[in-house]
Structures are given as C-alpha cells and as structure tokens.
Amino acid sequence: MTILDHKIDFAVVLSVKKANPNGDPLNGNRPRQNYDGYGEISDVALKRKIRNRLQDMGEAVFVQSNDRKNDSYNSLRERAEGNPDLEKIMKSKNGSADEFAQLACQTWIDVRSFGQVFAFKGDKSGTGVSVPVRGPVSIHTATSLHPIDITSTQITKSVNSEPGTSRGSDTMGMKHRVDSGVYVFYGSINTQLAEKTGFTIEDAEKLKQTLRTLFENDLSSARPEGSMEVRTVYWWEHGSKLGQYSSAKVHRSLLAERISDEPRGYEDYTFSVAPLDGLEVQILDGL
C-alpha cells in the first residue's frame, strides 16, 4: 500500500429524471433548492452514497446507515468498542488520542477518507474519548446547471394501518420529484492529510470507482432504479503534493455549454475541459 503522494481533483456530472435526488426535511422533503431555484444535493448525501458503494465493494465502513449496516452494532460507540484495540484505549485513563486516530484510520476506509469526530462520553469503565480526525477527501455540494422544476403529486393510502379504524383510502400525502435536471459536483484529495490518515493510492482508485457507480444499488420510492445516473467523471492527478494549480482553477476548467435555449436534460449541454499546461485529465463514463 502506497500513501497518496500527489494531489487529485475531480468533478462528476450526473443526471436526474423524475426523482427526488435529495429531499429537504425542513421543507416537506421537497428536492433541495437554493434561493435562485437551482437544485442541490448536499455533500453529506453524496458521502452517504459513497460509503454505501464502498460497503458494496466489501470495504469496512464506520458510519453505516441502519438499513445498510452489515454488522450487529447499533451505534457508533458500539462499533468502535467492537475493535479490541480501540476499546482498550477508550477504557484507559491515559489512552493516546494519536494512537486511537491511527487505529481508526487503519480499520475504516471512510475514516481515513472523510475524517470523523470520535466523541464518546465516559462511563464506569472508562473516561470517554474526544478524538477529531481530518480526512483528505473533500466534496462540494452538487448544484444543477439550470433551475429545476419540481412536480408535487398528492398520494393516498388504500389500506388501514391499524385494525378497527375506518379511515383508509382518504389518507393523504405528498410526493415530490425533479422531472429533469443535470447536476455537477467537485472534490479534491489533499496529500498532507492523506499522509496523516494513511489514505493510499489504492484508496483513491476505489473512490474513483465509487464515483462512476454512485447510484447503483441506491433505489428507493423517491429514486427509482435508473432515475439517477452518473454521466461523466473528470479526474485530474497532479504531479506533486501541492499540485500545479489550485483546486478552484482546476474545477473551473470544466466547461458546460448550453445547446438549447431552455435546457432540461443532459442532451441539452456539451461539456469540455479547458487545457492546463502540465496537467492531464482522465475522462471516465459512468457505469
């Protein structure tokens, strides 16, 4: 395993058709929008999908959702204590925070990728821990290339939830979707933080593969199979730890041009990459 020794930037173009890519719980679970009407998918939601794909690939993941967990632990504390070495540090009055962080990074790929705050209260058998880990992989919020139109549909329930009740089909609810949209998000991998967490070149390759298959095995009633698709992944590998260019300049080199007066879908855009001297881009289709 070789620790990542060069900066990496990336961008992902994805399309949405008749799906809710990321509901806002503070707004009736309507698809997220900014004040200008552009659609958004939070970085937290994107990291959740990356973690799920890493699990599908057989990788050990610390922050697992309840519906996808592959162990018997019901909390993050239980999962941490399930590692005997970490449990020993947690129960020690003079345990090393650096050693705890190192062991956690070695154990779970999402910890050494995104970082994690381990904050567990003390109990009768220990003093608790408070260990922050900064991860090298940063991901931006995905934003649509044009303002999105949201369709809201009223739905009814045709059966009773409880016996002995008379109300059934007249129980109402709402379901929201984006009819069509194209979103882009950006990210980068920092080599200084990669050295601290032990993030490797092999880990970077696994991340690249998860980005290409981000919405596989992610179906739900809000996101039917095939309604969300990764179209293209752009992957820049710099020649040094600090990189030849800033991440902002690299991300700006991805250009999206409208070929329709009223763009709605992926086919209404053309994408190109402005050349940067000494920095090549790898362009990968989604799977």
N, C-alpha and C positions, 0 to 999 in steps of 0.2 A: 504494500500500500504506500503510495507516494503522496505526501501532503501537497495540496494545490500550491503552485509556486508562480502563478500568473493570474492577473485579473481577468474576469469574464463578465461580459454584459450580454443581456438577452432581451428579446421582445417577442410577444405572442399575439397573433391576430386570430380572433375567434368569431364565430357567427352564432346567432340565436334566431330560432324560428318557432314561434308560438310556444314560448316557455317563459318561466319566471327565473331568470338566472341567479337572483339574489334578493329575496324578499326583505323588506324593512319592517321589523316587528313594531316600530313606533308609528307606522303608517298603514296599519291594517294588512301587513305583509305584501303591500304593493311592491313591484320591482323598484329598486333604488334609483333615484334620480337626483341630480344636483339642481340648483336653483335656475339653471338655464335650460333644463329639460333633457340634458344628456344622461343616458343610463350609466350606472356604476355597478361594479362588483367589488366588494371590499377585499382588501389584502388578506383579512382573516379567513374569508370564504375560500379564496384561492389557495391559501396554505392548507386549509382543511382538505381540499381535493387532492393536493399534492401528497399529503400524509396518507390519504386513503389509497392512492395509487402505489405509494411505497409499500404499504401493507400488502397490497395485491401482489407485489413483486417479492414478497417474503422477507421484507426488511423489518427490523424491530423498531417500533414507534412508541414513544412515551405518551403523547397526547392523543388518545384514541377516543372517538365518539362512541357512545353507548351502543348504538346499533351496528357498529363495525368492530367492536373490540374482539380480540382473539385470545384473551386470557380471562382469568376468573376475578380480576381485581375490579373493584367498584369505585375506586378513587385514585387520584394521582399519588397520594401518600402511600396507599397500599401497593401500588406498582413500584414505587421507589423502594419501599421496605422489602419487596419481593426479591431484590438484589441483596444477597447477604453482606457484601462489602459495603454497600451504601447504608444498609440498616445498622451496621456496626458503627459507622461514622455518626449517624443520626442519634444513636444512643450513647455516644461518648461525649463527655463534658468538655473535652479538648480536641474534638474532631477537626480536621483540616478542611476548610472550605475549598481550597485549591484541589485537594485530592478528591473531594466529593464531585466537583465540576468535571475533573478529568475522567473519573469513572463513568459519570452520566453520559458524557460525550462519547466515550468508547462503546457504551451499551446501546444508545438510541440514535438513529440517524437524524431524526428531526431535531434533537437537542443540539447536535453538532452542526446542523444546517441553519436553523432559525433561532437557536438560543432558547432559554427557558428560565423562568424565575422559580426556584425551589423555595417556597416559604411555607413551612410546616410548624405548627405550634408544638411546644414541648408537652410531654405527658409524664407520668410517674416514672417511666423507664428511660427518659432522655430529656435533653434540653431543647430539642427542636433545631431547625436549621433555617437559615436565610441565605441562599446562595444564588446570585444572579449570573447567568451565562449569556454573553452576547454572541449571537450567531453571525456567520459571514454572508448568508444569503438574505438579501432584502428584496421585497416585492412591492410594487406600487399598486394602488387601486386601479382596476380596469375601467376605462371610460369609453363610451360609444363614440363613433365618428360623426354621428348626426343625432339630433334629438329623437328620442324614442316615443312611439305611440303605445299607450297601454290600453288594452282591452279588458274590461271587467265584466264577468259573467255571474249572474245570480244562479245558485245551485240549490237544490232541495234534497232532503233526505227521505227515502221511501220506506224506511223501517224505523221502528221504535228502538231506542237504546236500552230502555228499561222495561220490564214486564209490568202490565197493569196500567200503562199510560195510553192516553187516547190520541196524543199528538204524534204525527208521523211525517207524511209527505209534505206538510206545510212548514216544516222547519227549514229556515233559510240560511244561506251562507253566501260568501263571495269568493270568486277565484279570479286571479289577475294574471295577465301574460303580456309579454312583448311580442308583437306579431312578427317583427323582423328587425334585426339590428346587427351591427358589426362593432366589436369591442377590441381594444388594444390595451395590453398592459406590459410594463417593463420591469426589469430586475437586474441585479448585479451580484457578483460574488467577490468579497473583499479578502485579499490574501493574508493580511495581518491577522484578521480574526480567524481565518481558516487555520493558521498556524496554532492559535490558542486552543481551538476546539478539536483539532485533528481532522478537519474536513479534507478529503482526499480528491485526487483527480478522478478516481473511480466513483466517488460520491457525485461529482459534477456530471459524469456521464449518466448516472442514474437519474439525476434531476432533469437532464435533457430529455430522457425518455419519458419521464412522467409528464413533462410539458406537452409532448406530442400526443399523449393519450389521456389528457386531463379529464375528459368527461366519459371515459369508458367505465362501465360498472357504476354509474352515478345516477341511474334512472330514479325518478320519483313521479308522483302525480303532477308536480309542478314542472318537472323537466323530463318529459317522455324520451325514451331511447331515440337518439338521433336528432333531437331538437337543438342540441348544443354541440358545436364541432370546432375543434382546433384546426384552422386552415393552414397557418404557416408559423414556424418558429425561426427566429433570426438569432444567431449565436455568434458573438464576437469573442475571440480569445486573443488577449493582448500578449505582447512579447516580454512583459516584465511584471513585477509585483504591483507597481503603481499604475501601470498602463500608459500607453502613448497619448490617450485622450481622456478627458473627463467622461463620466457616465452620461451626463446630460448631453454632451456633444454627440456621443455615440447614439443615444436614443433619438436625438433629433435627426440623425441621418436616415432614419426610416421615414419615407415619404408616402402619403396616401393621397391620391388624386381622384376627384370625382369624375366620372364619365357620364353622369346623369344629372339633370337639373334637380331632381328630387330623389336622391339616393335612399334606398331602403335596405338593400341586401349586399352581400359580398360581391356579387357580379357587377355592382354599380361603382366599383372602385378598381383602380390599378395601384399596385404597390411597387416601390423601387427603393434602392438604398444608395444614398449619395456616397461616392468613394471617399475614403480616408486613407491618406498615404501610410503605408506600412501596416494597415490593419484590414485583414480579410474577414468577410462574413460568411458563415455557413448557413445556407437556407434549407430548411427541412420542412417537408409537408407533414401535416398532421396525419395520424394513422386512424 
